[in-house]
Amino acid sequence: MKHKLEGAELFVDKAIPYMLVLLTVIIILEFTRYAEPLHTPIIIADYIIITFFVVDLVFKWRHTRKVVPFIKLYWLDIIAVFPFYLVFRAFFIARELVAAGETAQKALHEVALLREARLLREAEFLKELRVLREAEAGAKYAREVRLLRGVPRFLRLWKARFYLVHHHIRERSAHLRSHRRS
C-alpha cells in the first residue's frame, strides 16, 4: 500500500506543472469570447485542477502531520484550494435574503396602511349609514335599533362560548390521554 501511495504522489508531483499550464489557459480563455461556448469543459477542467491540488496538499500533510508547520509551509497551497467562491456566494445570498426581507417588510407595511385606510373608509360609511338608519327609524324605532345592534355582539359572545367549551373539551381529553399513559 505504501508503494502505491508513493507512486500516486510521484504522479501528482509530475502532473502539477501541467495543471498549472491548464489553469493558465483557462484564465486566459475566461477573458476571451471563446469561454462562453466552452463553459462546461472549463468547469470540468477547473475541478480536475482543484482535485490535483487537494491531493497534493494531502500528500504534503502526510509528510508534515503537524498543524502549525503545515500552515507555515503550505499556506499558499491551502489558499489555492480554499473555496472562496462559496464564502462569497454565502455572503451574496445572505445579502439578497436581507434585501428580500426588507422588501417584504415594506410591502407588508403598505398592505397594513391600505387596510387601515379601507377600515377608516368603512367606519365612516357605517357611521353615515347608522345616522341615516336612525334618522329613518326616528324616535319610534330607537329601541329596536338598539336591540339590532346587540345581535352581532350576542353572536360573538355565543361564538366565544363554543370556543371555550371546545377548548375545555380538548384540555379534558388531553388530560385523560396523559392519565391513561401513566
Buried (B, 14 or more C-beta within 10 A) or exposed (E): EEEEEEEEBEEBEEBBEEBEEBBEEBEEBEEEEEEEEBEEEBEEBEEEBBEBBBBBBEBBBEEBEEEEEBEEBBEEBBEBBEEEEEEEEEEEEEEEEEEEEEEEEEEEEEEEEEEEEEEEEEEEEEEEEEEEEEEEBEEEBEEEBEEEEEEEEEEEEEEEEEEEEEEEEEEEEEEEEEEEEE
